[in-house]
């Protein structure tokens, strides 16, 4: 079978299209014929060994998110049948309960082989059936970006009608957060560097938008929009450069969910604002299978559609990370097998 793998060195330039033997499922396992994948910023960092020891060892098949059709099942498999279309869990061992280092270390695309292969063998516990109304490309966007947003908005954030939510940017996690927040009746503000993307987000359901280039002190603008109170919850994907504005924009007692660090890894903020205003700064790392199954039910019930910016062919995998890194996308970047 064809696979893309990082072969001899940690570099996107070393991503090689090659052949591996087609795997066979054992007891409790299933064989997937992969249909589509989607890219996350994590897939840019892994080839740079950006997760240290958790990145894994070479050779490594990259990319964590995909969807496949079950074509063979091993003895004792009960959760799926041949013909089902399923998404592999990004974190294979996190079925339920709180995160542990052991669970968080079982991620596809590093240290475990990822989805950029024509076929995959997985344990039946590590997959979730997809909603019927989604295409393969749409379903492939769900394991990381969608579940991360669901965890922040629903599982941990418990957003309810009338809450004020701010999402940064118009990438995959941010647009999923927008959609999930609106499903729960929240008022959503979106920040963007592009007026055109801002308008597209409003068309998707956002209530208001702020261009952070023309309004660099957007934290003050958010306070003005919310009657000086601030928002209840922020989807923080920028990190170092955006966190100071998020602290200005969050209400007393509100929560900032730190999901990405696109503008830098270090923290340079006044911690007094966190203490005196009882602000919660919470990291989010995807989610467990229980959360993903709940999310799938909500997506199915509301016939929700993920936003896809562009789809590359399997053989074009090297081009997809470069396109994603330019940050010109609106929604998810996918791979079609």
Buried (B, 14 or more C-beta within 10 A) or exposed (E): BBBBBBEEEBEBEBBEEEEBEEBEBEEBBBBBBBBBBBBBBBBBBBBEBBBEEBBBEEBBBBBBBBBBBBBBBBEEBEBBEEEBBBBBBBBBBBBEEEBEEEBBBBBBBBBBBBBBBBBBBBBBBBBBBBBEEBBBBBBBBBBBBBBBBBBBBBBBBEBEEEBBBBBBBBBBBBBBBBBBBBBBEBBBBBBBEBEEBBEBBBEBBBBBBBBBEEBEEBBEBBBEBBEEBBBBBBBBBBBBEBBBBBBBBBBEEBBBBBBBBBEEEEEEBEEEBBEEBEBEBBEBBBBBBEBBEBBBEBBBEEEBEBBBBBBBEBEEBBEBBEBBEEEEBBBBBBBBB
